Amino acid sequence: MKKLLWVSIGVGIGVLASKKYTEVSSGAALNRQVGKYADRAAEIADAFRTGMRTREEELRSALGVNDTK
């Protein structure tokens, strides 16, 4: 009975993977997906930079260090 359960789970995963591959295999769909990931990566990098800049300003203020260039 356990084997039947695992076989059915494997078949289900295979069907879902096959369907997803078919959706992504077209060039336009792949470009959209890559574009989404690139946009997300850019958003994360921007948020990281903003947080880093804010934290640096907090530390400089706390330590009394002024950036005079």
C-alpha positions in Angstrom: 0.0 0.0 0.0 2.9 2.4 0.8 4.4 1.7 -2.6 1.2 2.7 -4.3 1.0 5.9 -2.4 4.6 6.8 -3.3 4.1 5.9 -6.9 1.0 8.1 -7.1 2.8 11.0 -5.5 5.7 10.6 -8.0 3.3 10.5 -10.9 1.5 13.6 -9.6 4.8 15.5 -9.3 5.9 14.3 -12.7 2.6 15.6 -14.2 2.9 18.9 -12.5 6.6 19.3 -13.6 5.7 18.3 -17.2 2.9 20.9 -17.3 5.2 23.6 -15.8 7.9 22.8 -18.3 5.4 23.0 -21.2 4.3 26.4 -20.0 7.9 27.7 -19.6 9.3 26.1 -22.7 7.9 28.8 -25.0 10.4 31.6 -25.6 8.1 34.4 -24.5 7.1 32.7 -21.3 10.7 32.0 -20.4 11.6 35.7 -21.1 8.8 36.9 -18.8 9.8 34.5 -16.0 13.5 35.6 -16.2 12.4 39.2 -16.3 10.3 38.7 -13.1 13.3 37.1 -11.3 15.6 39.9 -12.5 13.1 42.5 -11.2 12.8 40.8 -7.9 16.6 40.6 -7.5 16.9 44.4 -8.3 14.2 45.2 -5.7 16.0 43.1 -3.1 19.3 44.8 -3.9 17.8 48.3 -3.7 16.2 47.5 -0.4 19.5 46.2 0.9 21.4 49.3 -0.2 18.8 51.5 1.4 19.0 49.7 4.7 22.7 49.7 4.6 22.8 53.4 3.9 20.3 54.1 6.7 22.3 52.0 9.2 25.5 53.7 8.3 24.0 57.1 8.9 22.7 55.8 12.3 26.2 54.6 13.2 27.9 57.7 12.1 25.4 59.8 14.1 25.9 57.6 17.2 29.7 57.7 17.0 29.8 61.4 16.2 31.7 60.8 13.0 31.0 63.3 10.2 31.8 62.6 6.6 33.5 65.7 5.4 34.7 65.4 1.8 
